[in-house]
């Protein structure tokens, strides 16, 4: 993993793993009032920018990308 990250950030070769942190936030399922959106834009043809405010949006985002990529044939 360190070697891969060093391709983009050479200084990461000197990094040390200090641990991981995870946060679990439980909220009611209320799509009408939940403002943590899934947002996808294509500023340039073939370049997709995706922002998802929820982990559970990953499957929906993947389906959106699949639909968009499939449209190009």
Buried (B, 14 or more C-beta within 10 A) or exposed (E): EEEEEBEEEEEBEEEEEEEEEEEEEEEEEEEEEEEEEBEBEEEEEEEBEBEBEBEEBEEEBEEBEEEEEEEEE
